[in-house]
Amino acid sequence: MKKLCIIIFLLCFFASPGRTAGYGGTLRRAVISDPKTFNIIMAQETSTTDAVGLLFEGLTRTNGVTTEAEPCLAESWQHSEDGCQWQFKLRKGVLWSDGREFTADDVVFTFNDLIYNPDIPCSARDIFTVNGQPFKVEKLGPYLVKITTPTPYAPLLQQLGQSILPRHILAPSVSASTFPETWGVNTPPKSLIGTGPFLMSEYLPGQRLVYQRNPRYWKKNKKGNQLPFIDRIVTFIVQNIDAQLLKFTGSELDLVSVPGKDYALIKEQAKKRDYTVYDCGPAFGTNFLCFQQSVIYLDKDKQAWFRDVSFHQAVSYALDRETMVDNVLAGLGAPQYAAMSPAAKYFYNPNVRKYPYDPAKARQLLVQAGFCDSNKDGILEKPAGHPVEFTILTNAENNIRVDIATIIQSDLKAIGLNVSFRPIDFNNLVNKLNYSHDWDAVLLSFTGGIEPNSGKNVWATGGHLHVWDMKPPSDNGPNNKDLSLWSASIPAWQHDIDRLFNLGVQELDPIKRRTIYWQWQEIASQFLPLIYTINPKAIYAVSNRLQNIRPTAYGGVLHNIEEIQIRIKD
């Protein structure tokens, strides 16, 4: 009888489509672009943060399901009654991937020597300041850190997901003033030292990034099992969304983001190809058209167009967002007008100024602003004899943006604007935006989120991602003429936004805080430095090989990567 039971058990075990998930296996995913750098402090683009995000952690992390801040490298914290002094108790026994112990020295180094270092361009510095004042970050003991904010700082716990970097590895490059060049993409991947669940083991440009399980990772699950479960992750660089979908349906990838136009086909094949499609609701990202407005980098004629609020409003009325939703997203999305996505819920303002498709209204606004067609060739001019001609850029790898840009080009030509469209590779686009400033208009997106202050590096005057009017370098001449000219050109509404962001970060009352950020969205919708287009749904297709996944619009599929397991096939 005992022998018969064993035989039945073995037959059932090997007849099953796959054994219970456990340790081991390789997860396969794809991104559309090579990383620009491995230096996450210097990162201003998702190609970098996607590449190295698995290697590093912050004092806190945001739960991908609840969106609440929870402990990470800090196991607990307490704060003063006025909310300005915080003490964070760090986890003992956390090791960097090279075996050195993580301590308070690493936290203090990350903030004081990197983020607040004026010689290091760092987008995070915009976030961790109030009225231009930095936080005071101190070591009280090997595992105790004190952070003092100049005023109450409402989103501190959310923002402390900021990656902490190893002092013992990077301090020499800071001393030598070479940190901005440190950890470039030519760095041997195994030299990247973090506390995260994975290590980078290989990078082949244009092909793939490979990660392996960090055997020194500190985290265990509720059952006491050492994390992560997965042995290996391969991130393929597939510079086309359609190509990614083909690789997914061909079982070469384990997950993929699904554009609306492909949803029906992908959904239809799900059962046959053993995957599941998850509709997670509105995406957090914001897709926008942006015009260069810099008095430093833009010629005078284009300044007369792109710095005119009526021009921006006319363009917004000219955009047929409903057609974009229907043709690009197959109806799985909605027009977008606010600076935050509806996915943000609490801070999303549904009452911002809207611009329904109205080409006649667009032409009327342009005529009122002094645009005319003096030679009757169908192209508007301002001043007379100077045709309004410009080029829209976007990244060629993103088919959705290319399709949106094509519709925008047609819509704007219909109201008399001579528009060219040029898709280029993503890293070239980033260089134009941040360094050469050689661009007229761009179609882009920001990842968005639940916390408005996370966008301060975009919206604050001089913010590192203030793309439409970038602050010129402060060392460009003995009299800093460019800097003075730029400062004098800042419009009053931009100062209003700066004021609101400084107020909002200090306000601890949630209702008052929401009112402040609603005002910001209303100003943004009136003056339109970013002209929002459409908001797609966050849809993911995931192989049923992956177990213990909880896809959400905020966290995506891999927000709990350390706990995901892979079903082992026989």
Stockholm file with secondary structure:
# STOCKHOLM 1.0

chainA/1-570         MKKLCIIIFLLCFFASPGRTAGYGGTLRRAVISDPKTFNIIMAQETSTTDAVGLLFEGLTRTNGVTTEAEPCLAESWQHSEDGCQWQFKLRKGVLWSDGREFTADDVVFTFNDLIYNPDIPCSARDIFTVNGQPFKVEKLGPYLVKITTPTPYAPLLQQLGQSILPRHILAPSVSASTFPETWGVNTPPKSLIGTGPFLMSEYLPGQRLVYQRNPRYWKKNKKGNQLPFIDRIVTFIVQNIDAQLLKFTGSELDLVSVPGKDYALIKEQAKKRDYTVYDCGPAFGTNFLCFQQSVIYLDKDKQAWFRDVSFHQAVSYALDRETMVDNVLAGLGAPQYAAMSPAAKYFYNPNVRKYPYDPAKARQLLVQAGFCDSNKDGILEKPAGHPVEFTILTNAENNIRVDIATIIQSDLKAIGLNVSFRPIDFNNLVNKLNYSHDWDAVLLSFTGGIEPNSGKNVWATGGHLHVWDMKPPSDNGPNNKDLSLWSASIPAWQHDIDRLFNLGVQELDPIKRRTIYWQWQEIASQFLPLIYTINPKAIYAVSNRLQNIRPTAYGGVLHNIEEIQIRIKD
#=GR chainA/1-570 SS CHHHHHHHHHHHHHHSSSEEEESCCEEEEEESSCCSCSCTTTCCSHHHHHHHTTTCCCSEEECTTTCCEEESSEEEEEECTTSCEEEEEECTTCBCTTSCBCCHHHHHIIIIIIITCTTSCCTHHHHTEETTEECEEEEEETTEEEEECSSCCTTHHHHTTSCCCCHHHHHHHHHTTCGGGTTCTTSCGGGCCCSSSEEEEEEETTTEEEEEECTTCCCBCTTCCBSCCCCEEEEEECCCHHHHHHHHHTTSCSEEECCGGGHHHHHHTTTTTTEEEEEEEECSCEEEEEECCCTTTSCHHHHHHHTCHHHHHHHHHHCCHHHHHHHHHTTCEEECCSSSCGGGGGGCCTTSCCCCSCHHHHHHHHHHTTCBCTTCSSCCBSSTTCBCEEEEEEETTCHHHHHHHHHHHHHHHTTTCEEEEEEECHHHHHHIIIIICCCSEEEEEECCCSCGGGGHHHHSTTCTTCGGGCCCCTTSSTTCHHHHHHHHTCCHHHHHHHHHHHHHHHCCCHHHHHHHHHHHHHHHHHHCSEEECEEEEEEEEEETTEESCCCBTTTBSCTTGGGCEEEECC
#=GC SS_cons         CHHHHHHHHHHHHHHSSSEEEESCCEEEEEESSCCSCSCTTTCCSHHHHHHHTTTCCCSEEECTTTCCEEESSEEEEEECTTSCEEEEEECTTCBCTTSCBCCHHHHHIIIIIIITCTTSCCTHHHHTEETTEECEEEEEETTEEEEECSSCCTTHHHHTTSCCCCHHHHHHHHHTTCGGGTTCTTSCGGGCCCSSSEEEEEEETTTEEEEEECTTCCCBCTTCCBSCCCCEEEEEECCCHHHHHHHHHTTSCSEEECCGGGHHHHHHTTTTTTEEEEEEEECSCEEEEEECCCTTTSCHHHHHHHTCHHHHHHHHHHCCHHHHHHHHHTTCEEECCSSSCGGGGGGCCTTSCCCCSCHHHHHHHHHHTTCBCTTCSSCCBSSTTCBCEEEEEEETTCHHHHHHHHHHHHHHHTTTCEEEEEEECHHHHHHIIIIICCCSEEEEEECCCSCGGGGHHHHSTTCTTCGGGCCCCTTSSTTCHHHHHHHHTCCHHHHHHHHHHHHHHHCCCHHHHHHHHHHHHHHHHHHCSEEECEEEEEEEEEETTEESCCCBTTTBSCTTGGGCEEEECC
//
